[in-house]
Amino acid sequence: MRKFLLILIIPVIASCSTLKSTSAVEVSEVLTADLARADGSWAGVATISQRSDGVFMSLSAEAPAAGTFGMHLHAVGKCQGPEFTSAGPHWNPDMKQHGRDNPMGAHGGDLPNVDAAGDRKITLEYQLPNMKLSGPAGLLDADGGALIIHEKADDYKTDPSGNSGKRIICGVFKSGNKS
């Protein structure tokens, strides 16, 4: 029996030596947004993290119903209901048109659609390409930035908002910490 166990254990131990250790990812800045519905009720939280391997957004929210929803980063850090127009237009530091499928796009604030199943839960981990968090062209400029979730899916091409409908959830990004 011992010989049998040794025959099984030796290859397992040998294979462990070929595993690569992952280096720790350093986080230098975190922005958080508490998300609310038009009636002011809590809808979730979004986080944007400046990490050594890029800028990432995480989302954990509850949709009003099952379905697919468009979402965008908006240029103004203000969420006054019920329509959230106070968040201004999409964050668009490069002055492009809307949508990843638009030959003249995409806005810096264009994000992927999110899906909510029957439990209405939305989760997302997404890398934000070419994102600046601060400075004149950063999301946190003089008037801040917000995340908006819309009532319908984004078609990824129609300017200015992808036919995504009303703004139904909003959250203002605030600096959490800097290292």
C-alpha positions in Angstrom: 0.0 0.0 0.0 2.8 2.4 0.9 4.5 1.8 -2.5 1.2 2.5 -4.2 0.8 5.9 -2.3 4.3 6.9 -3.1 3.7 6.2 -6.8 0.7 8.5 -6.6 2.2 11.2 -4.5 5.5 11.7 -6.3 4.0 12.9 -9.6 1.7 15.3 -7.7 4.6 16.8 -5.8 6.7 17.1 -8.9 3.8 18.8 -10.8 3.5 21.4 -8.0 7.0 22.6 -8.7 5.9 23.7 -12.2 3.1 25.9 -10.9 3.7 29.5 -11.5 3.2 31.8 -8.5 1.2 34.9 -9.3 2.6 38.2 -8.2 0.5 40.4 -6.1 -1.4 43.1 -8.0 -0.8 46.5 -6.5 -3.8 48.8 -6.1 -2.9 52.5 -6.1 -6.4 54.1 -6.2 -9.9 53.0 -5.6 -13.1 54.9 -6.6 -16.5 53.7 -5.2 -20.0 54.6 -6.2 -23.1 53.6 -4.2 -25.8 53.0 -6.7 -29.4 54.2 -6.2 -32.7 53.9 -8.0 -34.8 57.0 -8.9 -36.7 56.6 -5.6 -33.5 56.8 -3.7 -33.4 53.1 -2.7 -30.1 51.2 -2.7 -29.3 49.3 -5.9 -25.7 48.2 -5.5 -22.1 49.3 -5.6 -19.5 49.9 -8.3 -15.8 50.2 -7.8 -13.0 51.4 -10.2 -9.5 50.3 -9.2 -6.2 51.6 -10.6 -4.0 48.5 -10.4 -0.6 47.6 -11.6 -2.1 45.6 -14.4 -4.7 48.2 -15.5 -7.9 50.0 -14.5 -10.8 47.7 -13.6 -14.4 48.2 -12.8 -16.4 45.8 -10.6 -20.1 46.0 -10.2 -22.5 44.2 -7.9 -26.1 45.5 -8.3 -29.8 44.5 -8.4 -31.8 45.4 -11.5 -35.5 46.2 -11.3 -36.3 43.1 -13.4 -34.5 40.4 -15.4 -33.1 41.6 -18.7 -30.1 43.2 -20.4 -29.1 46.8 -19.5 -26.8 49.3 -21.0 -24.5 51.2 -18.7 -22.1 54.1 -19.2 -19.7 56.3 -17.3 -21.1 59.9 -17.3 -19.3 63.2 -17.2 -20.8 64.7 -14.0 -20.7 63.3 -10.5 -24.2 64.2 -9.6 -27.2 61.8 -9.3 -30.5 63.7 -8.8 -33.5 61.6 -9.5 -35.9 60.8 -10.8 -34.2 61.0 -14.3 -30.6 61.4 -13.4 -30.0 64.0 -16.1 -27.8 65.8 -13.6 -25.0 63.2 -14.5 -24.6 64.9 -17.8 -23.6 63.2 -21.1 -21.3 60.2 -21.3 -17.8 60.7 -20.2 -16.1 61.4 -23.5 -12.6 63.0 -23.1 -11.6 62.2 -26.7 -14.8 63.7 -28.2 -15.8 60.5 -30.1 -19.2 59.3 -31.0 -21.0 56.5 -29.1 -20.5 52.8 -29.3 -17.8 50.2 -29.9 -19.4 49.3 -33.2 -19.6 52.9 -34.4 -16.7 53.8 -36.8 -16.5 57.2 -35.1 -16.6 55.8 -31.5 -16.3 54.8 -28.8 -16.8 57.2 -25.9 -14.5 56.8 -22.9 -17.6 56.1 -20.9 -18.9 53.3 -23.1 -19.3 50.0 -21.2 -20.6 46.6 -22.0 -24.2 45.6 -21.5 -25.0 43.7 -18.3 -27.4 40.9 -17.8 -29.7 40.2 -14.9 -31.2 36.7 -14.6 -34.4 35.9 -12.7 -32.8 36.8 -9.4 -32.2 40.3 -10.8 -28.5 40.2 -9.7 -25.9 42.0 -11.9 -22.2 41.3 -11.5 -19.3 42.5 -13.7 -15.5 42.6 -13.7 -14.3 44.7 -16.6 -11.0 46.2 -17.7 -11.4 49.9 -18.7 -9.0 50.4 -21.6 -7.0 53.7 -21.8 -8.7 55.0 -18.7 -7.4 58.0 -16.7 -8.9 58.4 -13.2 -7.7 62.0 -12.5 -6.5 65.1 -14.2 -8.1 67.2 -16.9 -9.1 64.3 -19.1 -9.8 61.9 -16.2 -13.1 60.7 -14.9 -12.6 62.6 -11.6 -12.1 66.0 -13.2 -13.5 69.2 -11.5 -17.2 67.9 -11.6 -16.5 64.2 -11.0 -18.1 61.3 -12.7 -21.0 58.8 -12.4 -22.1 55.4 -13.4 -25.6 55.2 -15.0 -27.5 51.9 -15.7 -30.2 52.3 -18.4 -33.5 50.6 -18.8 -32.6 48.8 -22.1 -29.6 47.2 -23.7 -27.1 49.4 -25.6 -27.0 48.8 -29.3 -23.2 49.8 -29.3 -23.6 52.1 -32.3 -26.3 54.8 -32.0 -25.0 58.2 -30.9 -25.3 59.5 -28.3 -26.5 56.7 -26.0 -27.0 53.5 -28.0 -30.8 53.6 -27.8 -30.5 52.4 -24.2 -33.5 54.3 -22.8 -34.1 56.0 -19.5 -31.5 56.3 -16.8 -32.8 54.0 -14.0 -29.8 53.6 -11.6 -27.1 56.1 -10.8 -24.0 56.3 -8.6 -21.3 59.0 -8.1 -17.7 57.9 -8.0 -15.7 59.1 -5.0 -12.1 58.6 -4.2 -11.7 55.8 -1.7 -8.0 55.7 -1.1 -4.7 56.4 -2.7 -1.5 54.5 -1.9 
